[in-house]
Amino acid sequence: MALRKKPKRSPAEGELPFAYDFDHPAEEVLTAYAGVPLLVRAARSLGLAGSVQRHLRVKQRQRGWDEATYVESFLVLNALGGECLEDFERLREDAGLAEMLGHGLPSPEAARKFLYAFHEEERIAQAQAELPVGQVSYIPSESEPLRALAQVNQELVQEIGRRCAEQKIATVDLDATVIESFKREAKPTYEGGKGYQPLLALWAEMDLALADEFRDGNVPAQAAPLPTVQRAFAALPASVREFYFRGDAGCWERELVNWLRDERREGGPQGLITFGISVRMTPNLKKHILRLPENLWKLYREDCEAVSECADLLNYWPKEEDRPEGAGPLRYVAIRVRKRQGELFADGSEFRYFVVATNQWEWSAKKLLEWHREKAGSIEALHDVVKNELAAGVMPCGRFGANAAWLRLALLTHNVLTGLKRIALKPEWLRARPKRLRFHFFLSPGKLIHHARRLVARVGRKLAELSEWAEAWALLPATG
């Protein structure tokens, strides 16, 4: 009878093959974040610090960090996956990080006071005092520091656009997103629970956040979207020549639609803005859809669960459509969705209906709907990134203006990361999300060495990877 071999011991079993020396801290300067300077180099190369210094004034005293250093510190916190102000304490423990940046990072309390400077309680009180009778939701005006931070983001977008001037087309996608919060000050949302519902605008082709408006959770998505859209188009660089806009039913709002249709519009680019907007269903609209002849319905898309068909609505001119002077009629494209195998929807109906309104008459209905549907992969992806991979998913406090600044700083981080990818990294990194960049670049071990009056960082990466870093560094020349 053959003897059975003794099972080989797994390396994942038993004691680790080392011991911590808890009595003697390391004298060498080490860092776990040797790749963070790539992000900071991108921000500085794009002129972010100079823009902050020109526009943002919140500090009352000269001592401590200036506004540009605070903003840069928040970018680092976001890029490294920090979710709360207390995470600054963990970053402050890394002495090498401060040496590479040329400045330390603020304490959680100092960072909290910086955010508080963006909040002005009197603006909340003014918005509440101006509420019409019976209305409970309001959108307070932004403080001067918040508007300054928006101007900083606009200049950042324009600088990235200047360096990518071959991009002549801009599609602006607008959508609101719910950020859950258990803060006492948070308001109920339509999803249930409490939180906030900011409005975000994205330049889809470039993956750049153009504008945002922070809102309480009880503010309807269709409430006054036009100012955010105007700021979004104003943020586009002068190199853009073709303009498009996509929105869901929250954008089906008279002022916004009329502004988009008016080619002599105020506060926006002149000429055509091609748009597609989901329409809120009304009994009159549903009646027109049901009258469509069966032969007009054409296959639009299908999957394992449902079949979607589309058709142009003929002779549909709603009474509520007050056309701007000189604007042509709108085109309405209906979508009919039915389940496979003859199943009914939960409400017992055989079909679900949707409608998209547009000023684009040349595309086929299928092409129009496919183009409109692309926003699910752009603006909704932005929501996911800023809430789940940057810090915007967890509000730091109950102060409205401070939370608005927290979100805007997350969007600034997103845009700097986009600039880094588009300008300095290889094409395969273009669709990389923050988490992937974090693990491949930013979370790299390194040793700092002082030699010949210079600080040199030696990074624990393969030579081929470091060559990629060197190319990126060279494509991001310092400014200022």
C-alpha angles and dihedrals in degrees: 000000000000117000114243115238117244109254113259112249113248118237086227091065131083132005122348112253096245143048131227116241097220093174100059120049116211114270094202117087107245132173136196091201105058092143097056093090088070088065093043092046088054092050093049093044089053090055096246096145093050091049091051091049092051097049114019122077117166106127117097097192133046097227121093127024121340123233094266091054091050092051091048090050091054089051089055092048091051095044092051093051100257112164103183140027091256088067088074086073091061091050092048089060090066103085092184092059092058091047092052094047094046091233139060124247123253122258116251090255094050090048090050092053090049090055092046089061089070093059123087114181093197090066090058091049092049092051091049092049091052095052114127115240111279095016119114105178125075141170112223119214116256123258120244092256091052091051089048091054089051089053090051090054091048092054090047091054092048092050092051088047090051090055091047096043093150088078102092098163126077125188111188113207117194127193142146123232132197119236110194116224136172094201113132090238095053116109130224116273130212089250091060124257123058136289145096133299111205123185116232131191122200135193094225100198092052100031091232124146105232103181143347139191119204113221140176117257094252095058109107115240090235093056110118101324094162099085091055091048091050091051089048094055090043089057094059116105121249090250092075113101105167122057131199136170133199129185144159126238090289086071093054090103124134100233093048095045092048091048091052092048095049108088089194091053123159119238096019146066116302121241132027124357107184109213143180120194131176111241124225109243117247130181090251092051092047089051091055092049093052090053093060113116113247093239091065094064113097129185111266105171140331140193137173093287108036147014120223124201130184138204138172114251106236122215094357111151109158117211091230092062104102101185118215115242110281095010119127126227121284125247118230119204118192126210122205118195124192130175121243120251091034094280120159128231120252092268091055096254124135096214139033117211132206133170134206121199120207145163090221111104103164101065121082115253090250094052091048093051093045089052092048091048091057090080087076087070095044117036094025089051088053090053090052094048099048093044101040107025101029126041103268095097093073118051113218099216146347097267110109098212093046091053090048089055091047090056093045091051089053089052090049088054090050091052094048089051089050090050091050091052097044099042106032114016130074118268093256089068094056095097096036114128123223093263092058093046089048094056098038099043119005101044095060123135117237145169122222119217128188108216131163091348091307132109111228125188120209110199127206096232136112117273092245091054092049089052087058089050091051091053091050092048091053092051091056106062115189119251133202 
